[in-house]
């Protein structure tokens, strides 16, 4: 038994070394999803064959790395049998990737179309299980200054909510803003509350000469522009 374990350990070590050399030579982009996951699992299972584990974990999320990396720690532990440290590693990798992409977005990105605004809102809200609300602060040329998280979870005090948006716009000297929030597990159609809240936000922002360019609602991989529905009416639009 000991001889077999030693032989298996040698095989795994040789395979891992070949994988590392291949990565150094060809780069991570040359690997398939399951191979990248297999290598990440080396850090959790130092002496086990992680190829089969990688395939099984991916299959739990329909073969989608996006869904896997957006899963929360409890879900990873329950569905994939990952230890606490293993699930935490996935959460860290996911958040580092998100922040890295966000850093590239923030370099004076111009948000001057529904497509750009919608795709950026999808990025910000990807994988969120709670309802979150962001305000995107833009300069006079529609370049992104900052993305500010206004709330996470249920908002009970609407006047505080609007005040926080106004404070963010003033802090970053925004000439215009784009609102973005998600409907976890729901559709993109705005509720009556969404419409009423947006109208109130527009009214307050116009009082401080900040133009509300759009309000994007995200649900899963879809988004909706409230401007496209002709819901948003700034004083300049009347």
C-alpha positions in Angstrom: 0.0 0.0 0.0 2.8 2.4 0.9 4.6 1.7 -2.4 1.4 2.5 -4.3 0.9 5.8 -2.4 4.5 6.7 -3.1 4.0 5.9 -6.8 0.8 8.0 -7.0 2.5 10.9 -5.2 5.4 10.8 -7.7 2.9 10.8 -10.7 1.0 13.7 -9.3 4.2 15.7 -8.6 5.4 15.1 -12.1 2.1 16.1 -13.6 1.9 19.2 -11.6 5.4 20.2 -12.5 4.6 19.7 -16.2 1.5 21.9 -15.8 3.5 24.7 -14.1 6.1 24.6 -16.9 3.4 24.7 -19.5 1.9 27.8 -17.8 5.3 29.5 -17.7 5.9 28.8 -21.3 2.5 29.4 -22.9 0.7 31.6 -20.3 -2.5 30.9 -18.4 -4.7 31.8 -21.4 -3.6 28.6 -23.1 -5.4 26.5 -20.4 -9.0 25.3 -20.5 -11.3 26.2 -17.6 -11.0 22.9 -15.8 -7.2 23.0 -16.1 -7.0 26.4 -14.4 -9.3 25.1 -11.7 -7.2 22.0 -11.3 -4.1 24.1 -10.7 -5.9 26.4 -8.3 -6.9 23.3 -6.3 -3.2 22.4 -5.9 -3.2 25.0 -3.0 -6.0 23.1 -1.3 -5.1 19.5 -2.0 -1.2 19.4 -2.0 -1.0 15.6 -2.4 -4.2 14.6 -4.3 -5.1 14.3 -8.0 -7.2 17.5 -8.5 -8.2 16.9 -12.1 -11.3 14.9 -11.3 -12.2 17.3 -8.5 -12.0 20.2 -10.9 -14.3 18.5 -13.4 -16.8 17.7 -10.6 -16.8 21.2 -9.1 -17.3 22.8 -12.5 -20.2 20.5 -13.3 -21.9 21.7 -10.1 -22.2 25.1 -11.7 -23.0 23.9 -15.2 -19.4 24.2 -16.4 -19.4 28.0 -15.8 -16.4 29.6 -14.2 -18.5 32.8 -13.8 -21.1 31.0 -11.7 -18.5 29.2 -9.7 -16.6 32.3 -8.8 -19.8 34.2 -7.9 -20.9 31.5 -5.5 -20.8 32.3 -1.8 -18.7 30.4 0.7 -21.5 28.4 2.2 -22.6 27.2 -1.2 -19.1 26.1 -2.2 -18.8 24.2 1.0 -22.2 22.5 0.6 -22.1 21.7 -3.1 -18.4 21.1 -3.7 -17.3 19.7 -0.4 -14.6 22.3 -0.1 -13.1 22.9 3.3 -13.5 26.3 5.0 -10.0 27.4 3.8 -10.7 26.1 0.3 -14.0 28.0 -0.1 -12.3 31.2 1.3 -9.6 30.9 -1.3 -12.2 30.9 -4.1 -13.9 34.0 -2.5 -10.5 35.8 -2.4 -9.6 34.9 -6.0 -13.1 36.1 -7.2 -12.9 39.4 -5.4 -9.3 40.1 -6.5 -10.4 39.5 -10.1 -13.4 41.7 -9.7 -11.3 44.6 -8.3 -8.7 44.2 -11.0 -11.3 44.5 -13.7 -12.9 47.4 -11.9 -9.5 49.2 -11.8 -9.2 49.0 -15.5 -12.8 50.3 -15.9 -12.1 53.3 -13.7 -9.3 54.7 -15.8 -11.4 57.6 -17.2 -13.8 55.2 -19.0 -16.4 57.1 -21.1 -19.9 56.0 -20.3 -21.9 57.7 -23.1 -24.3 54.9 -24.3 -26.8 52.5 -22.9 -24.7 49.5 -23.9 -21.6 50.7 -22.0 -23.7 51.7 -19.0 -25.6 48.4 -19.0 -22.5 46.2 -19.3 -20.7 48.1 -16.6 -23.6 47.8 -14.3 -23.8 44.1 -15.0 -20.1 43.9 -14.0 -20.6 45.8 -10.8 -23.6 43.7 -9.7 -22.4 40.3 -11.0 -23.1 37.6 -8.5 -24.7 39.8 -5.9 -27.3 37.9 -3.8 -28.7 41.0 -2.1 -30.2 44.1 -3.8 -27.4 46.7 -4.2 -27.6 50.2 -5.4 -24.7 52.1 -7.0 -24.3 55.6 -8.3 -21.8 56.2 -11.1 -20.3 59.7 -10.9 -19.3 61.2 -14.3 -17.5 64.3 -15.4 -18.5 66.8 -18.0 -17.3 64.5 -20.8 -19.2 61.5 -19.4 -16.0 59.9 -18.1 -16.3 57.7 -15.0 -14.9 59.4 -11.9 -16.0 56.8 -9.3 -18.5 54.0 -8.7 -20.1 54.5 -5.3 -22.0 51.8 -3.4 -25.0 53.5 -1.8 -26.8 50.5 -0.2 -26.7 46.8 0.2 -29.9 45.0 1.2 -33.3 46.5 1.8 -33.5 50.3 1.9 -36.1 51.5 4.5 -35.2 55.2 4.7 -35.6 56.6 1.2 -34.7 60.2 2.2 -31.3 59.0 3.6 -30.8 57.0 0.4 -31.3 60.0 -1.8 -29.1 62.1 0.5 -26.3 59.6 0.1 -26.5 59.9 -3.7 -26.4 63.7 -3.4 -23.4 63.5 -1.1 -21.5 61.2 -3.5 -22.2 63.5 -6.5 -21.0 66.6 -4.6 -17.9 64.8 -3.2 -16.7 63.8 -6.7 -17.9 67.0 -8.3 -20.0 65.0 -10.7 -21.7 66.8 -13.6 -24.0 63.8 -14.3 -24.7 60.4 -12.6 -26.0 57.0 -13.6 -28.0 55.0 -11.1 -27.7 51.2 -11.1 -29.3 48.5 -9.0 -30.1 44.8 -9.2 -33.2 42.6 -8.8 -31.7 39.3 -7.4 -33.7 36.4 -8.6 -36.2 38.7 -10.4 -36.7 40.4 -13.8 -35.5 43.7 -15.1 -38.9 45.4 -15.3 -38.9 48.4 -12.9 -41.3 48.3 -10.0 -43.6 51.2 -9.1 -41.2 51.8 -6.2 -38.3 51.9 -8.7 -40.1 54.5 -10.8 -41.1 56.7 -7.9 -37.7 56.6 -6.2 -36.0 57.5 -9.5 -38.3 60.4 -10.0 -37.5 61.7 -6.5 -33.7 61.2 -7.1 -34.0 63.2 -10.4 -35.8 66.0 -8.6 -33.2 66.3 -5.9 -30.2 66.0 -8.3 -31.6 68.7 -10.6 -31.8 71.0 -7.6 -28.0 70.8 -7.3 -27.4 70.9 -11.1 -26.5 67.2 -11.5 -28.0 65.5 -14.5 -29.3 61.9 -14.1 -28.3 60.3 -17.3 -29.9 56.9 -16.7 -31.0 54.2 -14.2 -29.9 50.7 -15.1 -31.7 47.7 -13.6 -29.7 44.4 -13.7 -31.1 40.9 -13.3 -28.8 38.0 -14.0 -27.2 38.6 -17.4 -29.8 41.1 -18.5 -30.2 44.8 -18.0 -32.8 47.5 -18.7 -32.4 51.2 -19.2 -35.0 53.4 -17.6 -34.0 56.2 -19.9 -34.8 54.0 -22.9 -38.3 53.5 -21.4 -38.6 57.3 -21.3 -39.1 57.2 -17.5 -36.4 59.6 -16.5 -37.2 63.3 -17.0 -34.5 65.9 -16.0 -35.5 69.6 -16.1 -33.4 69.9 -19.3 -35.5 67.2 -21.0 -38.8 68.9 -20.4 
